[in-house]
């Protein structure tokens, strides 16, 4: 899976690959494959979920709002619908804590700075 992903990776990127501490993510070959392509690896420390909590939260919301309630005709249909959901999530869906969308929050924060 990693090899297939690396083939599609643009030459210029700033990719951060976050994972848990599974044995396959710790393998020397895996770590070197990422490093050779300029991908920064991030893993949670044992017993420390805080650096992973943002993505875990997003995936939980995405599953409950998007994945579990739709049926997809094929992979291409899934990709199209996922792009639409991510656009909605970033620009229109209000985060309760922020009382605005993530894009609105970043724009507001940048203007205030």
N, C-alpha and C positions, 0 to 999 in steps of 0.2 A: 504494500500500500504506500509506503514511504517513497519507494522508487517511482511509482506512478505519479505521485504528487510532485516530486522534485522535477520531473520532466516538464510539467506544466507551469512551474514556478518562473515568473519573469526574471530576467537577468538582474534588474534593479529592484530590490525589495528591502523591506525592513520587517522581517517576519519574526515573531516570538512564538515559539511552540511550547504550550503549557500542557503538562500532564501530571498524573499522580506518580508515585514512586514504583510503578510496576517494574518487574525485572527486565522486561524488554526495552523499556525506556532508559534503563541504566547500562545497557550493554555498550561496550566500547565501540563496536561497529556502528551502532545507531547514533551514539553521541558524535562520533567522527563524521558520519554522513551529514548530520546537521551542521556541524562546525565547518566542514569543507564547502558547504553552500551558503555560509554566512547567516545561518539561522541561529538565533539565540534560544537556548533551551532554558525552560523554567520548570521546576518541580517543587511541589509543596514539601516542606520539611515534615518529618514524622510528627503527628499530633498537632500540626498547624494547618488549619483549613483556611485561614484568612486570606492568603494570597490566591486561593482558588475560589473563594466564595462568590465573587462577582460573576464569573463564568457559570458556576453551578446555579446561581440564581437565574441568570438569563436562560440557560438551557431548561430549567424547571418551568419557567414561565412559557417559553416557546413550546414545550411539549404540551402543556395544559391548554394553551390558547390556540395552537396551530396544528401540531402533529396529530394529536389524538382525535381531533374533530373533523379531519379532512380525509378524503380518499383521493389517491393520485393514480392517474392512468398509466404513467410510466415515469422514468427518472427525469426526463426533460420537463414534464409537467410539475414534478416535485420541485425541481430547481427554480422554475419560473415562480411558483407559488411561494417558495422560501424567500426569493428576492423581494417579492411584494410584501411579505410579512416583515422582513428586516427593515424595509423602507418605512412601513407603518410604525414599527416598534421605535425606530429612531426619530421619526418626525411628527407623528400624530398621537401615539399612545402616551398618556400622561403617567408619570411616575408619581405615586401617592406622596412620597417624601418630598419630592421636588416641586410638585404641583405644576409641572410642565414636562415636555418631552426631553429626552437627552440632548437633542440638537438645540432646542430652545435654551436649555440650561447652559450648554457650552457657549452659545452665542451671547447669552446674557452675561456669563462670567467673563468672557473675553472683552466685552464692551465696558464692563465695570473696571477692568484692570488697566 
